Amino acid sequence: MHWLAIQLIILLGFPFLSRRMERKGLLPSWLSPVVLCYAIGILISNLHLFPLDKELSTSFSEITIVLAIPLLLYGTQLKKLGRQAKGTLISFGLCVLSGLIATTMAAFFFRDSLDNYWQLAGMLTGIYTGGTPNMQAIGLALGTSQETIILVNAADVFWGGLYLLLLTSVAPGLYGKILPAYQQKQATETGSHAIHTAYPINYKDALKSILLTLLVVGISIGSCLLIFGSMKQVSFIMLMLTTLSLLASLIPRVQKLENTFETGEYFLLIFCIALGMLADFSEISGMGLSILYFTAIALFSTILLHLVFAYFFKIDRDLFLFTSVAAIYGPAFIGQISSITRNRQLIFAGIAMGLLGYAIGNYLGISMAYLIREMF
């Protein structure tokens, strides 16, 4: 029982600790709380430091992602996204298109060897549009087995971690030889705005945003029960959740709530630790080699296609990197790519595209899964 208590303390306490460490400048610029939480979960799981309750980790991953998605979307500001620089939207759109092509191609290659190829394609579409939260939501919506979701997560952590190492070392220099250099512009108030600021958390507003999220979740579930008579239509619940969250983001009182993104990120960090605890790499070597190959083809084809598109559309290196990271990793990783490129002018645009990815990822992933199932 004491091991269960330790696991619970880590799940709830370490995300808070990691955020405090970042705010106090105790983390190096290349290490974000998201990466740190993933790493802690993965290390605990793969080093077998103590017995883990996988049911607890699974429950936390499912509950926290349902809470995180609305909170992350409240700050989307759709009207402002529509006014983003043309190049930013084009580059992000090309990355999303690359992900759609790459996952469809991977599904075609594995259609005879994997029965759930269409579910994998849908989940990976979500990852390469908005990030891991979309993958979990889409997996649940498509009725994917928990074992498969865990294996896809482990494969994504493996390849995504490898590519992150390349991003922090040789990749920017290589991309700089292919794409034009970023043209510095005069910094604007939004363009130089950091992801995390030093002001204290407004816990009153955070509580209000959580209560609003519970209401959104309740309406989504209630609508499903009213229309279908059960909660089995998880895809409907997830799409309702996304839609209602975006509609709520248009309400002025919701826009004025402080720290909705930070509150959502706290749940996202819990989700990262829980998912890391489920990412046992020994299971990949035993059962998930096909999923590992599927994920590799999808990820690196997405990156390569996006690079080819960026070359022909004359997109500069930094814009390519920011929009690629926003789509593949999500807005929480924008700070890292800013440190790597030493470019703070694209921080706001990167966060905005990452939030846009969260918003459209569920729609695209679920739609693509069913489309690919019909095609192949």
PyMOL commands that set and color helices and strands:
alter all, ss='L'
color gray80, all
select helices_A, chain A and resi 2-23+33-47+54-73+78-82+86-110+117-127+132-141+146-167+171-178+203-228+234-248+252-256+260-278+281-287+289-312+317-328+331-341+347-375
alter helices_A, ss='H'
color red, helices_A
deselect
rebuild
show_as cartoon
